[in-house]
Amino acid sequence: MTRYLSGVGCLAAIIAAAAPPVLAEEFAPYGSAKVDLRETLATDVVFDVNYAEPQQLHGLYNYIKNMQQATKGKAVVLTRGPELRVFAKENYMEYQDIVDRMAGLAKEGVEFRMCGNAMKAAGFQAEDMHGFITVAAAGGFPELVYWMGQGYKVINQAVNPAPLPVRDARYLDQPELRK
């Protein structure tokens, strides 16, 4: 009897092992995904950033780190939305964790640019920003055109359907500074 049960157990195991592929095919009419292991050529990228919430910059940090591994090229971050207030010295205590992470990227060679028009519309001047920021006086879109002309590929990080207004963004964190 023991021999019979062990034989039935082996037969059941063989049938069970064969069954999943049959069931899997039923639910996978398109087959299975392929993995592309090709080596990517060095590609320079510019991140076009326009976030509603400063905390979204944490996701950008992770995205840049992952992209650097894949693209192996230079990276530029162009900030032109309400998130630009994170880079104001007066807001350092509130956004220190984000600023420090971005400054770390700058030390690794990521260039940080800010739309001068958005900065002014938000109520800031260049001297209000941390030292690793370069203000693009001509504005965000001419800045994008410049980098594209240098061969950079644009990665649009405007996660919102339309650009967000930056007018008076400074005063969301510092209402007492409104004149």
Secondary structure by P-SEA (a helix, b strand, c coil): caaaaaaaaaaaaaaaaacaaaaaaaaccccbbbbbcccccbbbbbbbcccccccaaaaaaaaaaaaaaaccbbbbbbbcccccccccccccccaaaaaaaaaaaaaabbbbbbcaaaaaaaccccccccccccccccccaaaaaaaaaabbbbbcccccccccccccccccccccccc
